[in-house]
Amino acid sequence: MPQAQAMSLEERAAICLKAIELKKQGKLEESEKVRKQIPLQPYLAKFAKEYIGADFLIKYGWNLTEAEAEFGSDWLTK
């Protein structure tokens, strides 16, 4: 199975700029959804799973592609 390619710095910056613009327009919920398109760093995802719980990561829609690439596709349910 091919690994997901990490998001480039340019892609991350473009998403951040879009989220900032939406926030300036008062579209806070939309801004938050756009911001969550940036993958959560694997070490942060692992920390959140261990100390807050997997349900938190699932419920709030964090992008976990980089954590899945590092820890395996089933890491969240192990």
N, C-alpha and C positions, 0 to 999 in steps of 0.2 A: 504494500500500500504506500503510495507516495506521501511524503511529509508535506504539510502546509508550509508555504513559503512565508517567512517573516515579513511583516509589513514594513515598508521602507520609511525612512525618516521623512521623506517628502510626502508620502501618503498620510502619515500621522499628523504632520503639520497642516495639511489641507483640511483634514477632519477637524482639527483644533480650531482653525480659522473659521470654518463653517459654524461650529458650535458657538464660538464667541460672537459671531454676527447674529445668530439666532437669539442669543441671550440679550444682546443689545436691543433687539427688536421686542423684547419682552416675552419671547417664546421659550420659556424656561423648560417645559417638559420636552419639547422638540429638541432643544439644545442638549439636554441630558441624554436623550436617545442617540443622537448623533455622536456625542462624546464616547458613549459606550461601544461604538464601533471599533475603537482602538483596543487591541488585545491587552488584557490584563497581564502584566509581567508574571511569568510562572512562579517566581518566589512569593509574590503577593497573593496569587491565587491559592497557592498551597497554604500560606499563612491564614487566609480567610477561611479556607475549608476547615483547617484544624481548630481555629479559635472562634469562628462565628458559625460555621456549618455550611455544608454543601447547599442546603436549601436557600441560603442567602444569595449565593452565586447564581443559582438557577432562577430564583424569584425576580431578582433585579436585572436580569438580562445581560450580565457581563459577557464580553467576548473572551472565550477561553481557548481559542485556537492555538495559541503559543504554549499554553499549559498542556493541552492535549498532545501537541507535537513532542513536548519534552517528557511527559509522564505517561503517555499512552491514552487512548481514547476512553478507557474505563476508569481513569484515575479518580474521577469525582465520586464514583459509586463504590470504590474499594474501601 
